[in-house]
Amino acid sequence: MQATQAERGTPAQRNVLRGAIFIMATSSIGPAFLTQTSLFTEKYLASFAFAILISLLIDIGAQLNIWRVITVANLRGQDVANRVIPGVGHLISAFIVLGGIAFNIGNIGGAGLAMNVIFGVPPLIGSLIAAVLIIGIFLLRNAKGVMDSVMQVLGLVMLCMIGYAMLQSNPPLLEAMSRSFNPDDPLILLLPIVTLVGGTVGGYISFSGGHRLVEAGITGVENVRLVTRAAVIGIATTGVVRICLFLAALGVVSQGLSLDPSNPAASVFSHSMGTIGYKIFGVVLLAASVSSVIGAAYTSVTFMYSLHDSIRRHNQRVVIAFIACSTLIYSLVGQPVKVLVVAGTLNALVLPLALGCILLASRKTNIVGDAYRHPTWMLVFGILAMLATAVGVVMSFNALLEFWQA
């Protein structure tokens, strides 16, 4: 059935909704995403499809609940949590800001590597150039509008190029479909499941699109359908890109080819398309890195609004400082592959706590109002996502230590 004008929203609303969709989707498709997916595909082969399927179901349970509740309540995530349990929102904010800095260090490093692949400049110089260009966006008068447009373009670039790499690698589709429901050993997939969840809805990412909608005023019961549709499209976009990258990597390793452990994602593109594939990887990595830097910085700063009103009033300056800080740390420390994988796993720790507060808030009329009724099936879905993530984090802790020590 064709959507009505009210369900589609006004042209201005549609642009913001697209921006929210892509700020969430592209934030979750960063250098860590490329590294994790390639690394785990080589290790678990077609059985990794099961991890992708489970992580997508958890993503749906988390995103739908979070986006709907915070927009209906017209409150940011930390403010909802503080209304549920005073002080918890500040704890969540601290975790998310620290996690955002950690991820942005990797994102800045990814941008530097991408500049090296495309233009041959040293990675450190490339990261500085990328950081300056990103900061330039937030110096513009209409920074948020430009950000929305940039995120959409970068998202489409990644989707097209990763999809092309998948077609070129000729993956075993039937085996991947079979292993999606019948993996060799589901228990050994706990670490990749938790890592994927941490990288796609853990930490700041699950709130990135919702916070953009709150800031743009697309809130209240009257906009629930718009918000729900945007959340679903965002999850679907992330899912399609993840599946395409998995299949591209699977097609390569199924031929008996090995991925470079220092840069597994680059191997996927170079093995499937040769020298031009390596350049395409550089473009994909640059798009993924730049979009993730923007998403991490913007969303992390929105979690700082509750600390002092001046942060909200001067948010563009704070975002610039956030990016500059991440760039400085990267230039001094660097960011190895293992840290990207571990950061994704640890980021999943935030999700059970934050999602638990959101689910409790969905039943409190003093937060969501008397006119809103949160769907029971969505609440159940959210509880399952919260429990699955919490149990998975605990059970994968030893596996995480072994991975770090390997």
C-alpha positions in Angstrom: 0.0 0.0 0.0 1.4 3.4 -1.0 2.3 5.6 2.0 0.2 8.8 2.6 1.7 12.2 2.6 1.6 12.3 6.4 3.4 9.0 6.6 6.1 10.1 4.2 6.5 13.5 5.9 7.3 16.9 4.5 10.3 17.4 2.1 12.3 18.9 5.0 11.4 16.0 7.3 12.3 13.4 4.6 15.8 14.9 4.2 16.3 14.7 8.0 14.9 11.2 8.1 17.3 10.1 5.3 20.1 11.8 7.3 19.1 9.9 10.4 19.0 6.6 8.5 22.4 7.1 7.0 24.0 8.5 10.2 23.0 5.3 11.9 23.8 3.0 9.0 27.1 4.6 8.0 28.3 5.0 11.6 28.0 1.2 12.0 29.9 0.6 8.7 33.3 1.9 9.8 36.9 0.5 9.6 36.1 -1.8 12.5 33.1 -3.2 10.6 35.2 -3.9 7.5 37.9 -5.5 9.6 35.7 -7.6 11.8 33.5 -8.9 9.0 36.5 -9.9 6.9 38.4 -11.4 9.8 35.5 -13.5 11.1 34.5 -14.7 7.6 37.9 -16.1 7.1 37.8 -17.8 10.5 34.3 -19.2 10.5 33.6 -19.4 6.7 29.9 -19.9 5.7 28.9 -20.5 9.3 29.5 -16.8 10.0 26.2 -16.2 8.2 24.4 -17.4 11.3 26.2 -14.8 13.4 25.1 -12.1 10.9 21.5 -13.3 11.1 21.4 -13.3 14.9 23.1 -9.9 15.1 20.5 -8.4 12.7 17.6 -9.7 14.8 19.2 -8.2 17.9 19.7 -4.9 16.0 16.0 -4.8 15.1 15.0 -5.4 18.7 17.3 -2.6 19.9 16.8 0.0 17.3 13.1 0.0 17.0 12.6 0.3 20.8 15.2 3.0 21.2 14.2 5.2 18.2 10.5 5.0 19.1 10.8 5.7 22.8 13.3 8.6 22.7 11.3 10.4 19.9 7.9 9.9 21.5 9.4 11.1 24.8 11.3 13.9 23.0 14.2 13.2 25.1 17.8 12.0 24.4 18.8 8.6 25.5 20.7 9.7 28.6 17.8 11.9 29.7 15.4 8.9 29.4 17.8 6.8 31.5 18.0 9.4 34.2 14.2 9.6 34.4 14.1 5.9 34.9 17.0 5.6 37.3 18.6 8.9 38.4 22.3 9.0 37.6 22.3 6.0 35.2 22.1 8.3 32.2 25.3 10.0 33.2 27.0 6.6 33.5 25.8 5.6 30.1 27.0 9.0 28.7 30.4 8.4 30.2 30.7 4.9 28.6 29.5 6.2 25.2 31.7 9.3 25.1 34.8 7.1 26.0 33.7 4.5 23.5 33.1 7.2 20.9 36.7 8.5 21.3 38.1 4.9 21.1 36.2 4.2 17.9 37.1 7.6 16.4 40.8 6.9 16.9 40.3 3.8 14.7 38.1 5.8 12.3 40.8 8.5 11.9 43.4 5.8 11.4 41.2 4.2 8.7 40.8 7.5 6.9 44.6 7.8 6.9 45.1 4.3 5.5 42.4 5.1 2.8 44.3 8.2 1.7 47.4 6.2 1.5 45.7 3.5 -0.7 44.1 6.1 -3.0 46.7 8.8 -3.2 49.9 7.3 -1.8 50.3 9.8 1.0 51.7 8.6 4.3 48.8 7.4 6.6 49.5 9.9 9.3 49.4 12.8 6.8 46.3 11.3 5.2 44.5 11.1 8.6 45.3 14.8 9.3 44.0 15.8 5.8 40.8 13.8 6.4 40.3 15.3 9.9 40.7 18.8 8.5 38.1 18.2 5.8 35.7 16.7 8.3 36.2 19.7 10.7 35.5 21.9 7.7 31.9 20.5 7.5 31.2 21.5 11.1 32.5 25.0 10.4 29.7 25.6 7.9 26.7 27.6 8.9 24.3 24.8 7.9 26.5 22.1 9.3 23.8 19.6 10.2 22.1 19.9 6.9 25.4 19.3 5.1 26.1 16.4 7.4 22.8 14.8 6.4 23.7 15.1 2.7 27.3 13.9 3.1 26.2 10.8 5.1 23.7 9.9 2.4 26.3 10.1 -0.4 28.9 8.2 1.5 26.4 5.5 2.4 25.4 5.0 -1.3 29.1 4.9 -2.3 29.8 2.1 0.1 26.7 0.1 -0.8 27.4 0.2 -4.5 31.1 -0.6 -4.3 30.8 -3.4 -1.7 27.9 -4.9 -3.7 30.2 -4.8 -6.8 33.0 -6.6 -4.9 30.5 -9.3 -3.9 29.4 -9.9 -7.5 33.1 -10.1 -8.6 34.1 -12.7 -5.9 31.4 -15.2 -6.9 30.5 -16.4 -3.4 28.8 -19.8 -2.6 25.3 -18.4 -2.0 23.6 -21.7 -1.4 26.1 -22.8 1.3 25.8 -19.3 3.0 22.0 -19.6 3.0 22.2 -23.1 4.5 24.7 -22.1 7.2 22.5 -19.1 8.2 20.2 -21.6 10.0 22.5 -24.6 10.4 26.1 -23.4 11.5 28.8 -25.9 12.3 29.0 -24.8 16.0 26.7 -22.0 17.2 28.5 -21.6 20.5 31.8 -20.6 19.0 30.0 -17.8 17.2 29.2 -15.9 20.4 32.3 -13.6 20.1 31.5 -12.6 16.5 27.8 -12.1 17.4 28.6 -9.8 20.3 31.3 -8.0 18.4 29.0 -7.3 15.5 26.2 -6.1 17.8 28.7 -3.9 19.6 29.9 -2.4 16.3 26.4 -1.8 14.8 24.1 -0.9 17.8 26.4 -0.8 20.8 27.5 2.4 22.4 26.6 5.6 20.5 25.4 4.0 17.3 22.0 2.8 18.5 21.2 6.4 19.5 22.8 8.2 16.5 19.7 8.4 14.3 17.2 8.8 17.1 19.2 11.8 18.5 19.2 13.4 15.1 15.5 13.1 14.9 15.0 14.6 18.4 17.3 17.5 17.6 15.3 18.1 14.3 12.0 18.0 16.2 10.6 14.9 14.5 9.1 13.7 17.8 5.8 12.9 19.5 3.1 10.3 18.8 2.2 11.9 15.5 5.6 11.0 14.0 5.8 7.4 15.3 5.2 5.9 11.8 7.9 8.1 10.3 10.4 7.1 13.0 9.6 3.4 12.8 10.0 3.4 9.0 13.3 5.2 9.2 14.6 2.8 11.8 13.6 -0.2 9.7 15.3 1.2 6.6 18.4 2.0 8.6 18.7 -1.5 9.9 18.0 -3.0 6.5 20.7 -0.8 4.9 23.2 -1.9 7.4 22.2 -5.5 6.9 22.5 -5.4 3.2 26.0 -3.9 3.3 27.1 -6.4 6.0 25.8 -9.4 3.9 27.4 -8.1 0.8 30.8 -7.7 2.5 30.5 -11.1 4.1 29.7 -12.7 0.7 32.5 -10.9 -0.9 35.0 -12.2 1.7 33.4 -15.7 1.6 33.9 -15.8 -2.2 37.6 -15.0 -1.7 38.4 -17.5 1.1 36.3 -20.2 -0.5 38.8 -20.2 -3.3 41.6 -21.1 -0.8 43.0 -17.6 -0.8 44.3 -16.1 2.5 43.5 -12.6 3.8 46.3 -10.3 5.0 45.9 -10.3 8.8 47.1 -6.8 9.0 44.4 -5.6 6.6 41.9 -8.4 5.9 39.3 -6.1 4.2 41.8 -4.9 1.6 42.6 -8.5 0.7 39.0 -9.1 -0.1 38.9 -6.4 -2.7 42.4 -7.0 -4.1 41.9 -10.8 -4.5 38.5 -10.3 -6.2 39.4 -7.4 -8.5 43.1 -7.1 -8.6 44.9 -3.7 -8.5 41.7 -1.7 -9.2 40.0 -3.6 -6.4 42.6 -2.3 -4.0 41.8 1.3 -5.1 38.1 0.6 -4.7 38.8 -0.7 -1.2 40.5 2.7 -0.5 37.4 4.6 -1.6 35.2 2.3 0.5 37.5 2.7 3.5 37.6 6.5 3.1 33.8 6.7 2.9 33.4 4.3 5.9 36.0 6.2 8.0 34.7 9.7 7.3 31.1 8.8 7.9 32.0 7.0 11.1 34.1 10.0 12.4 31.1 12.3 11.8 28.6 9.9 13.4 30.7 9.1 16.4 31.6 12.8 17.1 28.1 14.1 16.5 26.3 11.5 18.6 28.9 11.4 21.4 28.6 15.1 21.9 24.8 14.9 22.1 25.3 12.7 25.1 27.2 15.5 26.7 24.3 18.0 26.4 23.0 17.0 29.9 26.3 18.1 31.5 25.9 21.8 30.7 23.6 23.8 28.5 26.7 25.5 26.9 27.7 22.2 25.3 24.4 22.2 23.4 24.6 25.8 22.4 28.2 25.4 21.1 27.8 21.8 19.9 29.6 22.4 16.6 32.7 23.7 18.5 32.6 20.7 20.8 32.3 18.3 17.9 35.3 19.9 16.3 37.2 19.5 19.6 36.1 15.9 19.8 37.5 15.1 16.3 40.7 17.0 17.0 41.2 15.1 20.2 40.7 11.7 18.5 43.1 12.7 15.7 45.8 13.8 18.2 45.5 10.5 20.1 45.7 8.5 16.9 48.8 10.4 15.8 50.5 9.6 19.0 49.3 6.0 19.7 48.0 4.5 16.4 45.3 1.8 16.2 46.0 -1.9 15.5 43.5 -4.4 14.1 43.0 -6.2 17.5 41.9 -3.0 19.2 39.2 -2.4 16.6 37.7 -5.9 17.2 38.0 -5.6 21.0 36.5 -2.1 21.0 33.4 -3.5 19.1 33.0 -6.2 21.7 33.4 -3.9 24.7 31.0 -1.4 23.2 28.3 -4.1 23.4 28.5 -3.8 27.2 26.6 -0.4 27.0 23.6 -1.9 25.1 22.0 -4.1 27.8 22.1 -1.2 30.3 20.8 1.5 27.9 18.2 -0.7 26.3 17.0 -1.9 29.7 16.3 1.8 30.6 14.5 2.4 27.3 12.3 -0.6 27.8 11.3 0.5 31.3 10.6 4.0 30.0 8.3 2.6 27.4 5.8 1.7 30.1 6.1 5.0 32.1 3.4 7.5 31.1 5.4 10.3 32.8 8.1 9.7 30.1 6.2 8.7 26.9 2.9 10.3 27.8 -0.7 8.9 28.1 -1.4 8.8 24.3 1.4 6.4 23.4 1.1 2.6 23.7 4.4 0.8 23.1 3.7 -2.5 21.2 4.0 -5.5 23.4 5.7 -7.5 20.6 8.3 -4.8 20.3 8.9 -4.8 24.1 9.3 -8.6 24.1 11.7 -8.3 21.1 13.7 -5.7 23.0 13.9 -7.8 26.1 15.2 -10.7 24.1 17.8 -8.5 22.5 18.9 -7.1 25.8 19.2 -10.6 27.4 20.9 -12.1 24.4 23.5 -9.3 24.4 24.0 -9.4 28.2 24.5 -13.2 28.2 26.6 -13.1 25.1 29.0 -10.5 26.5 29.5 -12.6 29.7 30.0 -15.9 27.8 32.3 -14.3 25.2 34.6 -12.7 27.8 37.1 -15.6 27.8 37.0 -15.9 24.1 37.8 -12.1 23.9 40.8 -12.6 26.2 42.1 -15.5 24.1 41.7 -13.4 20.9 43.6 -10.5 22.5 46.4 -12.8 23.6 46.7 -14.7 20.3 
